[in-house]
Amino acid sequence: MPKPYPPEFRARAIALVRAGNPVSMVAAKLGISEAGLHNWVKQDRIDRAETTGTSTRENAELRRARKRIGELELEVEILRRSSEFLTGERPHPKEFTR
């Protein structure tokens, strides 16, 4: 997993590129990969609505929504299984595992 950089560092690197410096030079000067810096600049352009894509804010909302959906699906599964257990309905023996 890549090491996380502080938001201030990323903002400064993006500002250098937006000022007209080549990505390769900025990346070499800061000791980061060119691909990583390209990704940061691309995401910054999306966040500024200069190009299409999913913004950082939307990505955060999607992550929270997916996490909540997973929690709700787990709750539904627990309730379904407990209902089956309490009503005496047993799953077919081939479907039952310990």
Short mmCIF file of the C-alpha atoms (twelve columns), coordinates in Angstrom:
data_MODEL
# 
_entry.id   MODEL 
# 
loop_
_atom_site.group_PDB 
_atom_site.id 
_atom_site.type_symbol 
_atom_site.label_atom_id 
_atom_site.label_alt_id 
_atom_site.label_comp_id 
_atom_site.label_asym_id 
_atom_site.label_seq_id 
_atom_site.Cartn_x 
_atom_site.Cartn_y 
_atom_site.Cartn_z 
_atom_site.pdbx_PDB_model_num 
ATOM 1  C CA . MET A 1  0.000   0.000   0.000   1 
ATOM 2  C CA . PRO A 2  1.396   3.419   -0.897  1 
ATOM 3  C CA . LYS A 3  2.396   5.669   1.938   1 
ATOM 4  C CA . PRO A 4  -0.162  8.395   2.586   1 
ATOM 5  C CA . TYR A 5  0.865   11.964  1.991   1 
ATOM 6  C CA . PRO A 6  -0.655  14.855  3.951   1 
ATOM 7  C CA . PRO A 7  -3.311  16.866  2.083   1 
ATOM 8  C CA . GLU A 8  -1.088  19.968  2.301   1 
ATOM 9  C CA . PHE A 9  1.732   18.126  0.508   1 
ATOM 10 C CA . ARG A 10 -0.633  16.966  -2.240  1 
ATOM 11 C CA . ALA A 11 -2.087  20.461  -2.646  1 
ATOM 12 C CA . ARG A 12 1.409   21.945  -2.961  1 
ATOM 13 C CA . ALA A 13 2.443   19.354  -5.558  1 
ATOM 14 C CA . ILE A 14 -0.730  19.975  -7.573  1 
ATOM 15 C CA . ALA A 15 -0.164  23.735  -7.359  1 
ATOM 16 C CA . LEU A 16 3.337   23.307  -8.787  1 
ATOM 17 C CA . VAL A 17 1.961   21.344  -11.743 1 
ATOM 18 C CA . ARG A 18 -0.883  23.821  -12.284 1 
ATOM 19 C CA . ALA A 19 1.711   26.623  -12.310 1 
ATOM 20 C CA . GLY A 20 3.149   25.083  -15.473 1 
ATOM 21 C CA . ASN A 21 5.918   22.845  -14.176 1 
ATOM 22 C CA . PRO A 22 6.198   19.436  -15.867 1 
ATOM 23 C CA . VAL A 23 4.845   16.513  -13.851 1 
ATOM 24 C CA . SER A 24 8.095   14.580  -14.258 1 
ATOM 25 C CA . MET A 25 10.154  17.447  -12.800 1 
ATOM 26 C CA . VAL A 26 7.795   18.036  -9.862  1 
ATOM 27 C CA . ALA A 27 7.624   14.314  -9.098  1 
ATOM 28 C CA . ALA A 28 11.415  13.970  -9.167  1 
ATOM 29 C CA . LYS A 29 11.881  17.075  -7.029  1 
ATOM 30 C CA . LEU A 30 9.389   15.865  -4.403  1 
ATOM 31 C CA . GLY A 31 10.446  12.219  -4.505  1 
ATOM 32 C CA . ILE A 32 7.061   10.813  -5.545  1 
ATOM 33 C CA . SER A 33 6.007   8.750   -8.540  1 
ATOM 34 C CA . GLU A 34 4.890   10.443  -11.730 1 
ATOM 35 C CA . ALA A 35 1.834   8.186   -11.948 1 
ATOM 36 C CA . GLY A 36 0.763   9.146   -8.446  1 
ATOM 37 C CA . LEU A 37 1.143   12.836  -9.205  1 
ATOM 38 C CA . HIS A 38 -0.797  12.392  -12.465 1 
ATOM 39 C CA . ASN A 39 -3.609  10.807  -10.449 1 
ATOM 40 C CA . TRP A 40 -3.620  13.688  -7.956  1 
ATOM 41 C CA . VAL A 41 -3.766  16.268  -10.755 1 
ATOM 42 C CA . LYS A 42 -6.521  14.333  -12.527 1 
ATOM 43 C CA . GLN A 43 -8.596  14.138  -9.316  1 
ATOM 44 C CA . ASP A 44 -8.014  17.854  -8.722  1 
ATOM 45 C CA . ARG A 45 -9.341  18.622  -12.217 1 
ATOM 46 C CA . ILE A 46 -12.426 16.515  -11.454 1 
ATOM 47 C CA . ASP A 47 -12.940 18.284  -8.108  1 
ATOM 48 C CA . ARG A 48 -12.691 21.655  -9.859  1 
ATOM 49 C CA . ALA A 49 -15.288 20.472  -12.438 1 
ATOM 50 C CA . GLU A 50 -12.787 20.940  -15.274 1 
ATOM 51 C CA . THR A 51 -13.408 17.371  -16.434 1 
ATOM 52 C CA . THR A 52 -15.984 14.676  -15.826 1 
ATOM 53 C CA . GLY A 53 -15.657 12.072  -13.111 1 
ATOM 54 C CA . THR A 54 -16.549 11.299  -9.521  1 
ATOM 55 C CA . SER A 55 -15.411 14.003  -7.131  1 
ATOM 56 C CA . THR A 56 -13.655 13.332  -3.840  1 
ATOM 57 C CA . ARG A 57 -16.796 14.334  -1.930  1 
ATOM 58 C CA . GLU A 58 -18.960 11.975  -3.992  1 
ATOM 59 C CA . ASN A 59 -16.451 9.146   -3.471  1 
ATOM 60 C CA . ALA A 60 -16.646 9.641   0.295   1 
ATOM 61 C CA . GLU A 61 -20.454 9.609   0.171   1 
ATOM 62 C CA . LEU A 62 -20.441 6.431   -1.923  1 
ATOM 63 C CA . ARG A 63 -18.073 4.705   0.523   1 
ATOM 64 C CA . ARG A 64 -20.341 5.627   3.448   1 
ATOM 65 C CA . ALA A 65 -23.451 4.497   1.564   1 
ATOM 66 C CA . ARG A 66 -21.888 1.165   0.574   1 
ATOM 67 C CA . LYS A 67 -20.781 0.562   4.157   1 
ATOM 68 C CA . ARG A 68 -24.304 1.333   5.447   1 
ATOM 69 C CA . ILE A 69 -25.877 -0.936  2.811   1 
ATOM 70 C CA . GLY A 70 -23.585 -3.761  3.922   1 
ATOM 71 C CA . GLU A 71 -24.594 -3.233  7.551   1 
ATOM 72 C CA . LEU A 72 -28.284 -3.232  6.661   1 
ATOM 73 C CA . GLU A 73 -27.936 -6.369  4.537   1 
ATOM 74 C CA . LEU A 74 -26.235 -8.101  7.473   1 
ATOM 75 C CA . GLU A 75 -29.045 -7.028  9.813   1 
ATOM 76 C CA . VAL A 76 -31.669 -8.360  7.383   1 
ATOM 77 C CA . GLU A 77 -29.833 -11.676 7.122   1 
ATOM 78 C CA . ILE A 78 -29.618 -11.979 10.931  1 
ATOM 79 C CA . LEU A 79 -33.331 -11.230 11.279  1 
ATOM 80 C CA . ARG A 80 -34.217 -13.699 8.510   1 
ATOM 81 C CA . ARG A 81 -32.209 -16.485 10.127  1 
ATOM 82 C CA . SER A 82 -33.526 -15.782 13.623  1 
ATOM 83 C CA . SER A 83 -37.090 -15.759 12.273  1 
ATOM 84 C CA . GLU A 84 -36.524 -19.120 10.609  1 
ATOM 85 C CA . PHE A 85 -35.054 -20.515 13.808  1 
ATOM 86 C CA . LEU A 86 -37.853 -19.230 16.032  1 
ATOM 87 C CA . THR A 87 -40.666 -20.391 13.738  1 
ATOM 88 C CA . GLY A 88 -39.201 -23.854 13.591  1 
ATOM 89 C CA . GLU A 89 -38.524 -23.822 9.877   1 
ATOM 90 C CA . ARG A 90 -35.357 -25.732 9.237   1 
ATOM 91 C CA . PRO A 91 -33.312 -25.444 6.078   1 
ATOM 92 C CA . HIS A 92 -32.978 -28.447 3.835   1 
ATOM 93 C CA . PRO A 93 -30.268 -30.819 5.208   1 
ATOM 94 C CA . LYS A 94 -28.069 -30.303 2.148   1 
ATOM 95 C CA . GLU A 95 -28.152 -26.539 2.729   1 
ATOM 96 C CA . PHE A 96 -27.363 -26.851 6.445   1 
ATOM 97 C CA . THR A 97 -23.758 -26.501 7.528   1 
ATOM 98 C CA . ARG A 98 -22.277 -26.170 10.967  1 
# 
